[in-house]
Amino acid sequence: MLRIESASLPPRLPKTDALASFLWEGGTVLPDDHLSLEPSQKKVLEKWIRQEAFQGREGEQIILYPSPVRCVPKWVITGLGPRKKLTLEVLRRNAGRVLKTCQKKVKNLWILPPDCPEMQDVKIGRALAEGLQLASYQYHPYRRLPREEIPLLNKVILIPGSPGQMKRFRTALAGTQWVTEAVLRVRDWVNRPPSDKRPKTWMEEAKKLSGSSIRVKIFNPSQIRKLGMNALLGVARGSSQNPVFIHLIYRPRYGKPEKKIALVGKGIVFDSGGLSLKGAEHMQDMKMDMAGAAVVMEIFRVLPRTSCRSEVHGFLPVTYNMPGSDAVKPGDVLKALNGKTIEVLNTDAEGRLILADALSYACRQKPDQIIDLATLTGAAVVALGSAVTAAMTNHPPLLKQIFSAAEKTGEKIWELPLVPEYKENIKSAVADIQNISSVRGEAGAIIGGLFLQEFVGKTPWVHLDIAGPAWSSKESPYCSKGGTGAMTRTLLEYLCPTV
């Protein structure tokens, strides 16, 4: 991972280094107390900026090379937009833009944080560090990079304005490391080719998590059958690879846990659609259909390093959805762990089937609350696009807490209602419930949520449909194409609140 430190700016930067600073729209270039510029130097600098017609709009950027200030060989100035509209997310985005501009051009990047007395230094440091770390991510284990694509950047240094600010920045950096590490590992999982992350691979990675704070239980096919997880087994029937079910348990080392939280992640390693086969163009990105399970797995990898005071359980049903010779067929009926029977009318609505068993098992552990993450429906993408997670709940106060965490992380969530009248649309003539709506093309994301609600009983529960945000088809300020790690930071913020 990218090294980020906090240190005072030296009298002169090497030619291989660069300075980055931020400019408010209509504001001054930078605080006078950082570089101690002479009036003549500042006048020249402001003249250069005017000549570039730089206004300080958010995302606007200029590179002064050579810089008009001799001690700085290269200077990158990035606009933050209007000061009154500044948020932590604005800082993340623009830190990411700076990183991407300099990543292949300099060895060390020195950053002057913006002067924001209305924000705490720790929050500023965290936002900048998150944007920098997340923007530095690249995934290329399967190809050799051309020389011009290899990152040159070795280290980023946040420049404090005082010894006290340096201490606060270092506190922020220490608290950010494990969060961004989790996000980047989720991206690795999602970007990995589907044949290189088989259920057996998940089992092996889960075993590595076992330690003083974490217990790991792994169920093989015979144990899954004995439990009564026939929905999970039904989806797995079309694949030559056996499914696994993983139960992760984190307990704080000291003191009584404040509450018991269950995290459930959908783990379809690749979704072909089964016998209800997807078209080729819709299959290309289906290696991302395990993003929910990846978030849960990587949260548990970092939990022992956090201040989390809750007992946390993770549940990962992991399998392929393939059209093999014994694949589940439209019209088949599967009996879930909680005893409910499911008529399978479309084998491409398989995520809700494996989650039915996982949620039922989670309820048996008697948690205080359940949160599930799933790339569940294309309908959520149609409704909210690729930047917003769809949320549904049977307990508004719990969702309100997750909304609060998301406000801090900058991840977008929008609530969809669990409309009671729509439950009629998933009633089956031959089973207790059917896995798709009898009214086609209507409220698909809500139908998915209503289906899952049948398996949580009265336990407070939030369903997060991350079908849109889990995968990006374009570059953004701190995310490259592919897996995004969506909702990892929000759930970690919820489990371990920061300042």
C-alpha positions as CSV (number, residue, x, y, z in Angstrom):
1,M,0.0,0.0,0.0
2,L,1.0,3.6,-0.5
3,R,3.0,5.1,2.4
4,I,1.5,8.2,3.9
5,E,3.2,10.2,6.6
6,S,3.1,13.6,8.2
7,A,6.2,15.8,8.3
8,S,7.4,19.4,8.0
9,L,8.3,20.7,4.6
10,P,12.1,20.9,4.1
11,P,13.7,24.1,2.9
12,R,14.0,22.7,-0.7
13,L,12.4,19.8,-2.4
14,P,14.4,17.4,-4.6
15,K,13.7,17.5,-8.4
16,T,12.0,14.2,-8.1
17,D,9.4,15.5,-5.7
18,A,6.3,17.7,-6.0
19,L,4.2,20.0,-3.9
20,A,0.4,19.8,-4.0
21,S,-2.0,22.4,-2.6
22,F,-5.6,23.3,-2.9
23,L,-7.4,26.5,-3.9
24,W,-10.9,27.6,-3.0
25,E,-13.0,28.9,-5.7
26,G,-12.4,32.7,-5.5
27,G,-10.0,32.1,-2.6
28,T,-6.3,32.6,-1.8
29,V,-3.6,30.3,-3.1
30,L,-2.5,28.9,0.3
31,P,-2.0,29.9,3.9
32,D,1.0,32.3,4.3
33,D,2.4,30.4,7.3
34,H,3.4,27.2,5.4
35,L,6.0,28.4,2.8
36,S,6.7,31.8,4.3
37,L,6.6,33.3,0.7
38,E,8.0,36.7,0.1
39,P,5.4,39.2,-1.2
40,S,7.1,39.2,-4.6
41,Q,7.0,35.4,-4.8
42,K,3.3,35.3,-3.9
43,K,2.6,38.0,-6.5
44,V,4.4,36.0,-9.2
45,L,2.6,32.8,-8.2
46,E,-0.8,34.5,-8.3
47,K,0.1,35.9,-11.7
48,W,0.9,32.5,-13.1
49,I,-2.4,31.1,-11.8
50,R,-4.3,34.0,-13.4
51,Q,-2.6,33.3,-16.7
52,E,-3.8,29.8,-16.6
53,A,-7.4,31.1,-16.1
54,F,-7.6,28.9,-13.0
55,Q,-10.8,29.6,-11.0
56,G,-10.6,26.9,-8.2
57,R,-13.6,25.0,-9.4
58,E,-13.8,21.6,-7.9
59,G,-11.6,19.2,-9.9
60,E,-9.9,21.9,-11.8
61,Q,-6.2,21.5,-11.9
62,I,-3.0,23.1,-13.0
63,I,0.6,22.0,-12.8
64,L,3.3,24.7,-12.5
65,Y,6.6,23.2,-13.9
66,P,9.0,24.7,-13.3
67,S,7.4,26.4,-10.3
68,P,7.8,30.1,-9.8
69,V,9.0,29.3,-6.3
70,R,12.6,28.0,-6.4
71,C,12.3,25.6,-3.5
72,V,9.5,23.8,-5.2
73,P,10.4,22.1,-8.5
74,K,6.8,21.1,-9.4
75,W,3.6,22.4,-8.0
76,V,0.1,20.9,-8.5
77,I,-2.8,23.1,-7.6
78,T,-6.3,21.6,-7.4
79,G,-9.6,23.4,-7.0
80,L,-11.9,22.6,-4.1
81,G,-14.9,24.6,-5.3
82,P,-16.8,27.0,-3.0
83,R,-15.7,27.0,0.5
84,K,-19.2,26.8,1.9
85,K,-19.8,23.5,0.0
86,L,-16.8,21.8,1.4
87,T,-17.4,18.3,2.8
88,L,-15.1,15.4,3.7
89,E,-16.2,13.7,0.4
90,V,-14.9,16.8,-1.5
91,L,-11.6,16.3,0.2
92,R,-11.5,12.6,-0.7
93,R,-12.3,13.2,-4.3
94,N,-9.7,15.9,-4.8
95,A,-7.0,14.0,-2.9
96,G,-7.7,11.2,-5.3
97,R,-7.3,13.6,-8.3
98,V,-4.0,14.8,-7.0
99,L,-2.7,11.3,-6.5
100,K,-3.7,10.2,-10.0
101,T,-2.0,13.3,-11.5
102,C,1.3,12.7,-9.7
103,Q,1.4,8.9,-9.4
104,K,3.6,8.3,-12.5
105,K,5.5,11.6,-12.4
106,V,7.1,12.1,-8.9
107,K,8.7,9.9,-6.2
108,N,7.5,11.9,-3.2
109,L,4.4,14.0,-3.0
110,W,4.1,16.7,-0.4
111,I,0.6,17.9,0.3
112,L,-0.5,21.2,1.9
113,P,-3.9,20.4,3.5
114,P,-6.5,23.1,3.0
115,D,-7.1,25.6,5.8
116,C,-10.4,24.4,7.2
117,P,-10.8,25.7,10.8
118,E,-14.4,24.5,10.7
119,M,-13.3,20.9,10.5
120,Q,-11.2,18.8,12.9
121,D,-7.7,18.0,11.8
122,V,-8.2,14.3,12.4
123,K,-11.2,14.3,10.0
124,I,-9.3,16.3,7.4
125,G,-6.3,13.9,7.7
126,R,-8.6,10.8,7.4
127,A,-10.4,12.1,4.4
128,L,-7.2,13.0,2.5
129,A,-5.6,9.7,3.4
130,E,-8.6,7.7,2.3
131,G,-8.8,9.6,-1.0
132,L,-5.0,9.1,-1.6
133,Q,-5.0,5.4,-0.7
134,L,-8.1,4.5,-2.6
135,A,-6.9,6.4,-5.7
136,S,-3.6,4.6,-5.7
137,Y,-5.2,1.2,-6.3
138,Q,-4.3,-0.8,-9.4
139,Y,-5.1,-4.4,-10.3
140,H,-2.6,-6.0,-12.6
141,P,-1.5,-9.4,-11.4
142,Y,-2.3,-11.0,-14.8
143,R,-0.3,-8.7,-17.1
144,R,3.0,-7.0,-17.2
145,L,2.8,-3.2,-17.1
146,P,4.6,-1.1,-19.7
147,R,7.2,1.1,-18.1
148,E,5.1,4.2,-18.6
149,E,2.3,2.7,-16.5
150,I,4.4,1.7,-13.5
151,P,3.7,4.1,-10.6
152,L,6.8,6.1,-9.6
153,L,5.2,7.5,-6.5
154,N,6.7,6.1,-3.3
155,K,5.4,8.2,-0.5
156,V,2.9,11.0,0.3
157,I,3.6,13.5,3.1
158,L,0.9,15.7,4.7
159,I,2.5,18.9,5.8
160,P,1.2,20.2,9.2
161,G,0.9,23.8,10.2
162,S,2.0,23.1,13.8
163,P,3.4,20.3,16.0
164,G,-0.1,19.7,17.4
165,Q,-1.6,19.3,13.9
166,M,1.2,16.9,13.0
167,K,0.2,14.7,15.9
168,R,-3.4,14.8,14.9
169,F,-2.6,13.9,11.3
170,R,-0.6,11.0,12.5
171,T,-3.5,9.8,14.6
172,A,-5.7,10.1,11.5
173,L,-3.3,8.1,9.3
174,A,-3.0,5.3,11.9
175,G,-6.8,5.0,12.0
176,T,-7.3,5.1,8.2
177,Q,-4.8,2.4,7.3
178,W,-6.9,-0.6,8.2
179,V,-10.1,0.9,6.6
180,T,-8.5,1.4,3.2
181,E,-6.7,-1.9,3.5
182,A,-10.1,-3.6,3.8
183,V,-11.5,-1.7,0.8
184,L,-8.6,-2.5,-1.4
185,R,-8.7,-6.2,-0.6
186,V,-12.4,-6.3,-1.4
187,R,-11.5,-4.8,-4.8
188,D,-9.0,-7.5,-5.3
189,W,-11.6,-10.2,-4.6
190,V,-14.1,-8.7,-7.0
191,N,-11.5,-8.1,-9.8
192,R,-10.1,-11.6,-9.6
193,P,-11.1,-14.0,-12.4
194,P,-14.0,-16.3,-11.4
195,S,-12.1,-19.5,-11.8
196,D,-9.4,-18.2,-9.4
197,K,-11.7,-17.7,-6.5
198,R,-13.6,-21.0,-6.2
199,P,-15.5,-21.8,-3.0
200,K,-12.4,-23.8,-1.9
201,T,-10.4,-20.6,-2.1
202,W,-12.8,-18.8,0.2
203,M,-12.6,-21.6,2.7
204,E,-8.8,-21.4,2.7
205,E,-8.9,-17.6,3.2
206,A,-11.4,-17.8,6.0
207,K,-9.2,-20.3,7.8
208,K,-6.4,-17.7,7.9
209,L,-8.7,-15.4,9.9
210,S,-8.8,-17.7,12.9
211,G,-7.1,-16.1,15.9
212,S,-7.6,-14.9,19.4
213,S,-10.5,-12.6,18.5
214,I,-12.0,-14.6,15.6
215,R,-13.4,-18.1,15.4
216,V,-14.1,-19.7,12.0
217,K,-16.7,-22.4,11.3
218,I,-16.8,-23.9,7.8
219,F,-19.5,-26.2,6.6
220,N,-18.9,-28.7,3.7
221,P,-21.7,-30.0,1.4
222,S,-22.7,-32.8,3.7
223,Q,-22.9,-30.5,6.7
224,I,-24.8,-28.0,4.7
225,R,-27.3,-30.7,3.7
226,K,-27.6,-31.9,7.3
227,L,-28.4,-28.3,8.4
228,G,-31.2,-28.2,5.8
229,M,-29.8,-25.5,3.5
230,N,-31.5,-26.9,0.4
231,A,-31.8,-23.5,-1.3
232,L,-28.0,-23.1,-1.3
233,L,-27.5,-26.7,-2.4
234,G,-30.1,-26.2,-5.2
235,V,-28.2,-23.2,-6.6
236,A,-24.9,-25.1,-6.4
237,R,-26.2,-28.2,-8.2
238,G,-25.3,-26.9,-11.7
239,S,-21.6,-26.5,-10.8
240,S,-18.8,-29.0,-10.6
241,Q,-17.5,-27.1,-7.6
242,N,-18.9,-27.8,-4.2
243,P,-20.4,-24.9,-2.2
244,V,-19.2,-23.8,1.2
245,F,-20.9,-22.0,4.0
246,I,-18.7,-19.9,6.3
247,H,-19.5,-18.6,9.7
248,L,-17.1,-16.0,11.2
249,I,-17.3,-14.9,14.8
250,Y,-15.6,-11.8,16.3
251,R,-15.7,-11.1,20.0
252,P,-13.9,-8.2,21.7
253,R,-11.0,-9.3,23.7
254,Y,-12.0,-7.4,26.8
255,G,-15.4,-6.6,28.4
256,K,-18.9,-7.6,27.6
257,P,-20.0,-7.0,24.0
258,E,-22.4,-4.1,23.6
259,K,-24.6,-6.0,21.1
260,K,-24.6,-8.9,18.7
261,I,-24.5,-8.0,15.0
262,A,-24.9,-10.4,12.0
263,L,-23.4,-9.5,8.6
264,V,-24.6,-11.7,5.7
265,G,-22.9,-11.4,2.3
266,K,-24.0,-12.9,-1.0
267,G,-21.2,-15.1,-2.4
268,I,-22.1,-16.1,-6.0
269,V,-18.6,-16.4,-7.3
270,F,-19.8,-16.3,-10.9
271,D,-23.4,-15.9,-12.1
272,S,-24.1,-17.4,-15.5
273,G,-27.9,-17.2,-14.8
274,G,-28.1,-21.0,-14.5
275,L,-30.6,-22.6,-16.9
276,S,-32.2,-19.2,-17.2
277,L,-29.0,-18.3,-19.0
278,K,-27.8,-14.6,-19.2
279,G,-26.8,-13.1,-22.5
280,A,-23.1,-12.9,-23.1
281,E,-23.0,-9.2,-22.7
282,H,-24.7,-9.5,-19.3
283,M,-22.2,-12.2,-18.1
284,Q,-19.0,-10.2,-18.6
285,D,-19.1,-8.5,-15.2
286,M,-20.6,-11.4,-13.2
287,K,-17.3,-12.2,-11.5
288,M,-18.5,-9.3,-9.2
289,D,-21.5,-11.2,-7.9
290,M,-19.7,-12.1,-4.7
291,A,-19.0,-8.5,-3.7
292,G,-21.2,-8.7,-0.6
293,A,-19.3,-11.8,0.7
294,A,-16.0,-10.1,0.0
295,V,-17.0,-7.1,2.1
296,V,-17.9,-9.3,5.1
297,M,-14.7,-11.4,4.7
298,E,-12.5,-8.3,4.7
299,I,-14.3,-6.6,7.5
300,F,-13.4,-9.6,9.7
301,R,-9.8,-9.4,8.6
302,V,-9.4,-6.0,10.2
303,L,-11.9,-6.2,13.1
304,P,-9.2,-7.4,15.6
305,R,-7.3,-4.1,14.9
306,T,-10.3,-1.9,15.6
307,S,-12.1,-0.7,18.7
308,C,-15.3,-2.6,17.9
309,R,-17.2,-3.3,21.1
310,S,-19.9,-5.5,19.5
311,E,-19.9,-9.3,19.0
312,V,-20.0,-9.6,15.2
313,H,-21.0,-12.7,13.2
314,G,-20.4,-13.1,9.5
315,F,-22.2,-15.5,7.2
316,L,-21.0,-16.3,3.7
317,P,-22.8,-18.7,1.4
318,V,-20.4,-19.3,-1.5
319,T,-21.1,-21.1,-4.7
320,Y,-21.2,-20.8,-8.5
321,N,-24.5,-20.5,-10.4
322,M,-23.9,-22.6,-13.5
323,P,-26.1,-24.5,-16.0
324,G,-24.7,-28.0,-15.4
325,S,-26.4,-31.3,-16.0
326,D,-28.1,-31.3,-12.6
327,A,-28.8,-27.6,-12.4
328,V,-32.0,-26.5,-10.6
329,K,-34.8,-26.1,-13.1
330,P,-37.6,-23.5,-13.5
331,G,-40.5,-25.1,-11.7
332,D,-38.4,-26.9,-9.1
333,V,-39.3,-26.4,-5.4
334,L,-36.6,-26.0,-2.8
335,K,-37.0,-26.1,1.0
336,A,-35.0,-23.5,2.9
337,L,-33.5,-23.8,6.3
338,N,-36.4,-22.1,8.0
339,G,-38.8,-24.7,6.5
340,K,-40.3,-22.4,3.9
341,T,-40.7,-23.9,0.4
342,I,-39.6,-21.8,-2.7
343,E,-40.8,-22.3,-6.2
344,V,-37.9,-21.4,-8.5
345,L,-39.3,-19.7,-11.6
346,N,-36.1,-18.1,-12.7
347,T,-32.7,-19.6,-11.9
348,D,-31.1,-16.2,-12.5
349,A,-32.8,-15.0,-9.3
350,E,-30.4,-17.2,-7.3
351,G,-28.8,-14.7,-4.9
352,R,-32.0,-14.5,-2.8
353,L,-32.0,-18.3,-2.7
354,I,-28.6,-18.7,-1.0
355,L,-29.4,-15.7,1.2
356,A,-32.6,-17.3,2.3
357,D,-30.6,-20.1,4.0
358,A,-27.9,-17.7,5.3
359,L,-30.4,-15.3,6.8
360,S,-32.3,-18.2,8.4
361,Y,-29.1,-19.6,9.9
362,A,-28.2,-16.1,11.1
363,C,-31.5,-15.8,12.9
364,R,-30.8,-19.1,14.8
365,Q,-27.8,-17.3,16.4
366,K,-30.2,-14.8,17.9
367,P,-28.5,-11.6,16.9
368,D,-29.7,-8.2,17.9
369,Q,-29.7,-7.1,14.3
370,I,-28.9,-8.4,10.8
371,I,-27.4,-6.5,7.9
372,D,-27.1,-8.2,4.5
373,L,-25.1,-7.0,1.5
374,A,-25.9,-8.4,-2.0
375,T,-25.5,-7.6,-5.6
376,L,-29.1,-8.7,-5.8
377,T,-31.0,-7.0,-8.6
378,G,-30.4,-5.2,-11.9
379,A,-33.6,-3.3,-10.9
380,A,-31.7,-1.5,-8.2
381,V,-29.3,-0.2,-10.8
382,V,-32.2,0.9,-13.1
383,A,-33.8,2.7,-10.1
384,L,-30.8,4.3,-8.5
385,G,-27.9,4.0,-11.0
386,S,-24.3,2.9,-10.3
387,A,-23.5,5.3,-7.5
388,V,-26.3,4.6,-5.0
389,T,-27.0,1.6,-2.7
390,A,-30.6,0.6,-2.4
391,A,-31.6,-0.1,1.2
392,M,-34.7,-1.8,2.7
393,T,-35.5,-2.5,6.3
394,N,-38.1,-3.7,8.8
395,H,-36.5,-1.5,11.5
396,P,-36.1,2.2,10.6
397,P,-33.9,3.1,13.6
398,L,-31.3,0.6,12.5
399,L,-31.3,2.0,8.9
400,K,-31.0,5.5,10.4
401,Q,-27.7,4.5,12.1
402,I,-26.3,3.1,8.8
403,F,-27.4,6.4,7.1
404,S,-25.4,8.3,9.7
405,A,-22.3,6.2,9.1
406,A,-22.7,6.7,5.3
407,E,-22.8,10.4,5.7
408,K,-19.3,10.3,7.2
409,T,-17.9,8.0,4.5
410,G,-19.5,9.7,1.6
411,E,-21.2,6.5,0.3
412,K,-24.7,7.1,-1.0
413,I,-27.7,5.1,0.2
414,W,-31.4,5.5,-0.7
415,E,-34.2,3.7,1.1
416,L,-36.8,1.8,-0.9
417,P,-40.1,0.8,0.8
418,L,-41.0,-2.8,1.5
419,V,-44.5,-2.3,0.1
420,P,-46.8,-4.9,1.9
421,E,-49.2,-5.1,-1.1
422,Y,-46.4,-6.4,-3.3
423,K,-46.1,-9.5,-1.2
424,E,-49.0,-10.9,-3.2
425,N,-46.8,-11.0,-6.2
426,I,-44.4,-13.6,-4.7
427,K,-47.1,-16.0,-3.6
428,S,-46.8,-19.4,-5.3
429,A,-49.6,-21.8,-6.2
430,V,-47.3,-24.8,-5.4
431,A,-45.0,-23.6,-2.7
432,D,-45.0,-21.0,0.2
433,I,-43.2,-18.4,-2.0
434,Q,-41.8,-18.0,-5.5
435,N,-38.4,-16.4,-6.3
436,I,-39.6,-13.8,-8.8
437,S,-42.7,-11.6,-9.1
438,S,-45.8,-12.7,-11.0
439,V,-45.9,-9.1,-12.2
440,R,-42.9,-8.8,-14.5
441,G,-40.9,-5.6,-15.0
442,E,-42.2,-3.9,-11.8
443,A,-40.4,-3.1,-8.5
444,G,-37.8,-5.8,-9.0
445,A,-35.5,-4.4,-6.2
446,I,-38.4,-4.2,-3.7
447,I,-39.5,-7.7,-4.7
448,G,-36.0,-9.0,-3.8
449,G,-36.2,-7.3,-0.4
450,L,-39.6,-8.7,0.3
451,F,-38.4,-12.1,-0.6
452,L,-35.5,-11.8,1.9
453,Q,-37.8,-10.4,4.6
454,E,-39.5,-13.8,4.7
455,F,-36.3,-15.3,6.2
456,V,-35.5,-12.8,9.0
457,G,-38.6,-13.1,11.2
458,K,-38.9,-10.2,13.6
459,T,-35.1,-9.6,13.9
460,P,-34.2,-5.9,13.1
461,W,-32.8,-6.2,9.6
462,V,-31.4,-4.0,6.8
463,H,-30.9,-5.2,3.3
464,L,-28.3,-3.4,1.2
465,D,-28.6,-4.0,-2.6
466,I,-25.1,-3.0,-3.9
467,A,-25.7,-4.2,-7.5
468,G,-24.9,-0.7,-8.8
469,P,-22.1,0.6,-6.6
470,A,-20.1,-2.6,-6.2
471,W,-18.8,-2.3,-9.8
472,S,-17.6,0.7,-11.8
473,S,-17.4,0.8,-15.5
474,K,-15.5,4.0,-15.5
475,E,-12.7,5.9,-13.6
476,S,-13.7,8.1,-10.8
477,P,-11.5,10.4,-8.6
478,Y,-10.5,7.6,-6.1
479,C,-11.7,4.5,-7.8
480,S,-10.5,2.7,-11.0
481,K,-12.7,0.6,-13.3
482,G,-13.8,-2.7,-11.7
483,G,-14.5,-3.6,-8.1
484,T,-15.1,-0.6,-5.8
485,G,-15.3,-2.0,-2.3
486,A,-18.7,-0.3,-1.9
487,M,-20.1,-0.2,1.7
488,T,-17.0,-1.5,3.3
489,R,-16.1,1.9,4.8
490,T,-19.7,2.6,5.8
491,L,-20.1,-0.7,7.7
492,L,-16.7,-0.3,9.4
493,E,-17.8,3.2,10.4
494,Y,-21.0,1.7,11.8
495,L,-19.2,-1.0,13.7
496,C,-16.4,1.2,14.9
497,P,-17.5,4.9,14.9
498,T,-14.8,7.5,14.5
499,V,-14.8,11.1,15.7
